[in-house]
Amino acid sequence: MSKHAPAPWSHDGGAVFDAGDWFVAHVDRHQSGPETTHANARLIAAAPEMYEALRRLLAAHAPICEGDGDMGTDEDCDFARAALAKVEG
């Protein structure tokens, strides 16, 4: 299980905050335009919910992911597991 700051996270354009309004991340506005900065901040702010959604989907589809591969989902399941592993370290 990831030990990230509690969700939900929010952003004010370039800074991302956790549920307790504590600073989580800063998106550098000088390296990209405002549109990219806001998109990156939204992506970072959505990270805890995306992590939980992926974890739940993988658990719900465990019979398919842990089966013999007849459903053609081995690559997708491996991709999801690899993404979770990046978060979990």
CNS distance restraints for C-alpha pairs under 8 A (distance, minus, plus):
assign (resid   1 and name CA) (resid  88 and name CA) 6.24 0.50 0.50
assign (resid   2 and name CA) (resid  87 and name CA) 6.45 0.50 0.50
assign (resid   2 and name CA) (resid  88 and name CA) 5.07 0.50 0.50
assign (resid   3 and name CA) (resid  88 and name CA) 7.98 0.50 0.50
assign (resid   4 and name CA) (resid  48 and name CA) 7.61 0.50 0.50
assign (resid   5 and name CA) (resid  18 and name CA) 6.09 0.50 0.50
assign (resid   5 and name CA) (resid  19 and name CA) 7.77 0.50 0.50
assign (resid   5 and name CA) (resid  24 and name CA) 7.76 0.50 0.50
assign (resid   6 and name CA) (resid  18 and name CA) 6.07 0.50 0.50
assign (resid   6 and name CA) (resid  19 and name CA) 5.77 0.50 0.50
assign (resid   6 and name CA) (resid  20 and name CA) 7.71 0.50 0.50
assign (resid   6 and name CA) (resid  48 and name CA) 7.79 0.50 0.50
assign (resid   7 and name CA) (resid  18 and name CA) 6.01 0.50 0.50
assign (resid   7 and name CA) (resid  19 and name CA) 5.33 0.50 0.50
assign (resid   7 and name CA) (resid  48 and name CA) 5.94 0.50 0.50
assign (resid   7 and name CA) (resid  49 and name CA) 7.16 0.50 0.50
assign (resid   8 and name CA) (resid  18 and name CA) 6.21 0.50 0.50
assign (resid   8 and name CA) (resid  19 and name CA) 5.18 0.50 0.50
assign (resid   8 and name CA) (resid  45 and name CA) 7.65 0.50 0.50
assign (resid   8 and name CA) (resid  46 and name CA) 7.74 0.50 0.50
assign (resid   8 and name CA) (resid  48 and name CA) 7.07 0.50 0.50
assign (resid   8 and name CA) (resid  49 and name CA) 7.29 0.50 0.50
assign (resid   9 and name CA) (resid  16 and name CA) 6.74 0.50 0.50
assign (resid   9 and name CA) (resid  17 and name CA) 5.44 0.50 0.50
assign (resid   9 and name CA) (resid  18 and name CA) 4.31 0.50 0.50
assign (resid   9 and name CA) (resid  19 and name CA) 5.61 0.50 0.50
assign (resid   9 and name CA) (resid  45 and name CA) 4.83 0.50 0.50
assign (resid   9 and name CA) (resid  46 and name CA) 6.69 0.50 0.50
assign (resid   9 and name CA) (resid  48 and name CA) 7.46 0.50 0.50
assign (resid  10 and name CA) (resid  16 and name CA) 5.65 0.50 0.50
assign (resid  10 and name CA) (resid  17 and name CA) 5.31 0.50 0.50
assign (resid  10 and name CA) (resid  18 and name CA) 6.47 0.50 0.50
assign (resid  10 and name CA) (resid  19 and name CA) 7.64 0.50 0.50
assign (resid  10 and name CA) (resid  42 and name CA) 7.76 0.50 0.50
assign (resid  10 and name CA) (resid  45 and name CA) 5.31 0.50 0.50
assign (resid  10 and name CA) (resid  46 and name CA) 7.93 0.50 0.50
assign (resid  11 and name CA) (resid  15 and name CA) 5.48 0.50 0.50
assign (resid  11 and name CA) (resid  16 and name CA) 4.28 0.50 0.50
assign (resid  11 and name CA) (resid  17 and name CA) 6.03 0.50 0.50
assign (resid  11 and name CA) (resid  41 and name CA) 6.20 0.50 0.50
assign (resid  11 and name CA) (resid  42 and name CA) 6.73 0.50 0.50
assign (resid  11 and name CA) (resid  45 and name CA) 6.28 0.50 0.50
assign (resid  12 and name CA) (resid  16 and name CA) 6.78 0.50 0.50
assign (resid  13 and name CA) (resid  37 and name CA) 6.86 0.50 0.50
assign (resid  13 and name CA) (resid  38 and name CA) 4.96 0.50 0.50
assign (resid  13 and name CA) (resid  41 and name CA) 6.21 0.50 0.50
assign (resid  13 and name CA) (resid  42 and name CA) 7.95 0.50 0.50
assign (resid  14 and name CA) (resid  26 and name CA) 5.67 0.50 0.50
assign (resid  14 and name CA) (resid  27 and name CA) 4.82 0.50 0.50
assign (resid  14 and name CA) (resid  28 and name CA) 6.85 0.50 0.50
assign (resid  14 and name CA) (resid  29 and name CA) 6.71 0.50 0.50
assign (resid  14 and name CA) (resid  37 and name CA) 6.26 0.50 0.50
assign (resid  14 and name CA) (resid  38 and name CA) 6.46 0.50 0.50
assign (resid  14 and name CA) (resid  41 and name CA) 5.96 0.50 0.50
assign (resid  15 and name CA) (resid  23 and name CA) 7.19 0.50 0.50
assign (resid  15 and name CA) (resid  24 and name CA) 7.53 0.50 0.50
assign (resid  15 and name CA) (resid  25 and name CA) 5.75 0.50 0.50
assign (resid  15 and name CA) (resid  26 and name CA) 4.43 0.50 0.50
assign (resid  15 and name CA) (resid  27 and name CA) 6.13 0.50 0.50
assign (resid  15 and name CA) (resid  41 and name CA) 6.87 0.50 0.50
assign (resid  16 and name CA) (resid  23 and name CA) 6.06 0.50 0.50
assign (resid  16 and name CA) (resid  24 and name CA) 5.33 0.50 0.50
assign (resid  16 and name CA) (resid  25 and name CA) 5.03 0.50 0.50
assign (resid  16 and name CA) (resid  26 and name CA) 6.25 0.50 0.50
assign (resid  16 and name CA) (resid  41 and name CA) 6.46 0.50 0.50
assign (resid  16 and name CA) (resid  44 and name CA) 7.23 0.50 0.50
assign (resid  16 and name CA) (resid  45 and name CA) 6.05 0.50 0.50
assign (resid  17 and name CA) (resid  21 and name CA) 5.15 0.50 0.50
assign (resid  17 and name CA) (resid  22 and name CA) 5.16 0.50 0.50
assign (resid  17 and name CA) (resid  23 and name CA) 4.50 0.50 0.50
assign (resid  17 and name CA) (resid  24 and name CA) 5.06 0.50 0.50
assign (resid  17 and name CA) (resid  25 and name CA) 7.14 0.50 0.50
assign (resid  17 and name CA) (resid  45 and name CA) 7.55 0.50 0.50
assign (resid  18 and name CA) (resid  22 and name CA) 5.37 0.50 0.50
assign (resid  18 and name CA) (resid  23 and name CA) 6.60 0.50 0.50
assign (resid  18 and name CA) (resid  24 and name CA) 6.29 0.50 0.50
assign (resid  25 and name CA) (resid  44 and name CA) 7.98 0.50 0.50
assign (resid  26 and name CA) (resid  41 and name CA) 7.88 0.50 0.50
assign (resid  27 and name CA) (resid  37 and name CA) 6.21 0.50 0.50
assign (resid  27 and name CA) (resid  40 and name CA) 7.00 0.50 0.50
assign (resid  27 and name CA) (resid  41 and name CA) 6.27 0.50 0.50
assign (resid  28 and name CA) (resid  32 and name CA) 7.39 0.50 0.50
assign (resid  28 and name CA) (resid  37 and name CA) 6.99 0.50 0.50
assign (resid  29 and name CA) (resid  33 and name CA) 6.57 0.50 0.50
assign (resid  29 and name CA) (resid  34 and name CA) 6.57 0.50 0.50
assign (resid  29 and name CA) (resid  37 and name CA) 5.76 0.50 0.50
assign (resid  32 and name CA) (resid  36 and name CA) 6.02 0.50 0.50
assign (resid  32 and name CA) (resid  37 and name CA) 6.26 0.50 0.50
assign (resid  33 and name CA) (resid  37 and name CA) 6.20 0.50 0.50
assign (resid  34 and name CA) (resid  38 and name CA) 6.05 0.50 0.50
assign (resid  35 and name CA) (resid  39 and name CA) 6.24 0.50 0.50
assign (resid  36 and name CA) (resid  40 and name CA) 6.06 0.50 0.50
assign (resid  37 and name CA) (resid  41 and name CA) 6.18 0.50 0.50
assign (resid  38 and name CA) (resid  42 and name CA) 6.12 0.50 0.50
assign (resid  39 and name CA) (resid  43 and name CA) 6.24 0.50 0.50
assign (resid  40 and name CA) (resid  44 and name CA) 6.22 0.50 0.50
assign (resid  41 and name CA) (resid  45 and name CA) 6.02 0.50 0.50
assign (resid  42 and name CA) (resid  46 and name CA) 6.15 0.50 0.50
assign (resid  43 and name CA) (resid  47 and name CA) 6.35 0.50 0.50
assign (resid  46 and name CA) (resid  50 and name CA) 6.13 0.50 0.50
assign (resid  47 and name CA) (resid  51 and name CA) 5.98 0.50 0.50
assign (resid  48 and name CA) (resid  52 and name CA) 6.27 0.50 0.50
assign (resid  49 and name CA) (resid  53 and name CA) 6.03 0.50 0.50
assign (resid  50 and name CA) (resid  54 and name CA) 6.06 0.50 0.50
assign (resid  51 and name CA) (resid  55 and name CA) 6.13 0.50 0.50
assign (resid  51 and name CA) (resid  84 and name CA) 7.05 0.50 0.50
assign (resid  51 and name CA) (resid  87 and name CA) 7.89 0.50 0.50
assign (resid  52 and name CA) (resid  56 and name CA) 6.10 0.50 0.50
assign (resid  53 and name CA) (resid  57 and name CA) 6.09 0.50 0.50
assign (resid  54 and name CA) (resid  58 and name CA) 6.05 0.50 0.50
assign (resid  54 and name CA) (resid  80 and name CA) 6.99 0.50 0.50
assign (resid  54 and name CA) (resid  84 and name CA) 7.67 0.50 0.50
assign (resid  55 and name CA) (resid  59 and name CA) 6.22 0.50 0.50
assign (resid  55 and name CA) (resid  84 and name CA) 7.22 0.50 0.50
assign (resid  56 and name CA) (resid  60 and name CA) 6.00 0.50 0.50
assign (resid  57 and name CA) (resid  61 and name CA) 6.08 0.50 0.50
assign (resid  58 and name CA) (resid  62 and name CA) 5.97 0.50 0.50
assign (resid  58 and name CA) (resid  65 and name CA) 7.60 0.50 0.50
assign (resid  58 and name CA) (resid  77 and name CA) 7.17 0.50 0.50
assign (resid  58 and name CA) (resid  80 and name CA) 7.19 0.50 0.50
assign (resid  58 and name CA) (resid  81 and name CA) 7.85 0.50 0.50
assign (resid  61 and name CA) (resid  65 and name CA) 6.12 0.50 0.50
assign (resid  62 and name CA) (resid  66 and name CA) 5.59 0.50 0.50
assign (resid  62 and name CA) (resid  67 and name CA) 7.96 0.50 0.50
assign (resid  63 and name CA) (resid  67 and name CA) 5.75 0.50 0.50
assign (resid  64 and name CA) (resid  68 and name CA) 7.93 0.50 0.50
assign (resid  64 and name CA) (resid  69 and name CA) 7.32 0.50 0.50
assign (resid  64 and name CA) (resid  71 and name CA) 6.96 0.50 0.50
assign (resid  64 and name CA) (resid  73 and name CA) 7.30 0.50 0.50
assign (resid  65 and name CA) (resid  69 and name CA) 7.32 0.50 0.50
assign (resid  65 and name CA) (resid  73 and name CA) 6.62 0.50 0.50
assign (resid  65 and name CA) (resid  74 and name CA) 6.20 0.50 0.50
assign (resid  65 and name CA) (resid  77 and name CA) 5.64 0.50 0.50
assign (resid  69 and name CA) (resid  73 and name CA) 6.27 0.50 0.50
assign (resid  69 and name CA) (resid  74 and name CA) 5.68 0.50 0.50
assign (resid  73 and name CA) (resid  77 and name CA) 6.05 0.50 0.50
assign (resid  74 and name CA) (resid  78 and name CA) 6.06 0.50 0.50
assign (resid  75 and name CA) (resid  79 and name CA) 6.09 0.50 0.50
assign (resid  76 and name CA) (resid  80 and name CA) 6.24 0.50 0.50
assign (resid  77 and name CA) (resid  81 and name CA) 6.12 0.50 0.50
assign (resid  78 and name CA) (resid  82 and name CA) 6.04 0.50 0.50
assign (resid  79 and name CA) (resid  83 and name CA) 6.28 0.50 0.50
assign (resid  80 and name CA) (resid  84 and name CA) 6.33 0.50 0.50
assign (resid  81 and name CA) (resid  85 and name CA) 6.07 0.50 0.50
assign (resid  82 and name CA) (resid  86 and name CA) 6.36 0.50 0.50
assign (resid  83 and name CA) (resid  87 and name CA) 6.78 0.50 0.50
assign (resid  84 and name CA) (resid  88 and name CA) 6.12 0.50 0.50
assign (resid  85 and name CA) (resid  89 and name CA) 5.72 0.50 0.50
